[in-house]
Amino acid sequence: MKLRLFLIACVVFYAASSAKANDDWVSLFDGKSLSGWIQKNGTADYVVKDGTIHGTTKDGSPNSFLCSKKDYANFELEFEVKCHDKLNSGVQIRSQTKPVGKNSKEKFGRVNGPQVEIEAGEAEAGYVYGEATGRGWLTPPQRLKPHSHFKSGEWNKYRIVANGPRIQTWINGEMIEDLTDEAIFKTHSKGFIGLQVHSIGKGQGPFDVAWKNIRIKELK
C-alpha cells in the first residue's frame, strides 16, 4: 500500500512539474492582432493573415523590423517561418536601437544586435549575423557553411536558446549554430525580438515572409 501511494505521489508531482514547465512558455503572437509589437525602421507591410504575421517588402524601403515591446535577456524562443525563395530575412534577438542623425525620418533609431538568419535554398539560414553592429557575421567564417536544412516553400521550425554569451540555434531539429561571443553579450545582453523584412533592389518584388506559433520561455 505504501509503495502504491508513493508511486501515485510521484505521478502527481511529475504531472504538476510538467504543467508548470509548459506554463513557462508565453505566446508572443495571438494569431489575431499585432498587439505587443511595434514596427521600427523601414516601411514594409506587416499584417495578420490567416493566423500568421505576414510581412511584405516595399520598393525603396530599408530593412524593416516588427519588434516586441518587451525586452528579453536569457530565453528559449521557438517559431515557424516561411520565406520567399528570393528574399532573405531574420529574427533579431536581444536587440536595441541606436541614435540616428537629426535629419533622419526614423524616430526609433537604427535596429542593431544579433540576428538569426532566415533564408531559403542552399544558404546560411540559422547562423548569427551582427545587424548594424559593424561586425558582419558573428558566426566565425570557418563555420559559415551553406546548407539545405531550411526547406523552400514550407514552414520551418526554429529554436533559439540565448543564455549568457552563448547562442544556440536549430532549424527543423537540426543544430545549426553554437556560438559563444563575449563581446556581443557585453553590448547586447538584453533587448527586443524583431522580425525582419529585408530591403530589396528597385523594381524587384514584392516578396513575402510569414511567421506563426511564436513563443518564448525566459530562463533564470
C-alpha positions, 0 to 999 in steps of 0.5 A: 500500500505504501509503495502504491501511494508513493508511486501515485505521489510521484505521478502527481508531482511529475504531472504538476512539474510538467504543467508548470514547465509548459506554463513557462512558455508565453505566446508572443503572437495571438494569431489575431492582432499585432498587439505587443509589437511595434514596427521600427525602421523601414516601411514594409507591410506587416499584417495578420493573415490567416493566423500568421504575421505576414510581412511584405517588402516595399520598393525603396524601403530599408530593412524593416523590423516588427519588434516586441515591446518587451525586452528579453535577456536569457530565453528559449524562443521557438517559431515557424517561418516561411520565406520567399525563395528570393528574399532573405530575412531574420529574427533579431534577438536581444536587440536595441536601437541606436541614435540616428542623425537629426535629419533622419525620418526614423524616430526609433533609431537604427535596429542593431544586435544579433540576428538569426538568419532566415533564408531559403535554398542552399544558404546560411539560414540559422547562423548569427549575423551582427545587424548594424553592429559593424561586425558582419557575421558573428558566426566565425567564417570557418563555420559559415557553411551553406546548407539545405536544412531550411526547406523552400516553400514550407514552414520551418521550425526554429529554436533559439536558446540565448543564455549568457554569451552563448547562442544556440540555434536549430532549424527543423531539429537540426543544430545549426549554430553554437556560438559563444561571443563575449563581446556581443553579450557585453553590448547586447545582453538584453533587448527586443525580438524583431522580425525582419523584412529585408530591403530589396533592389528597385523594381524587384518584388514584392516578396513575402515572409510569414511567421506563426506559433511564436513563443518564448520561455525566459530562463533564470 
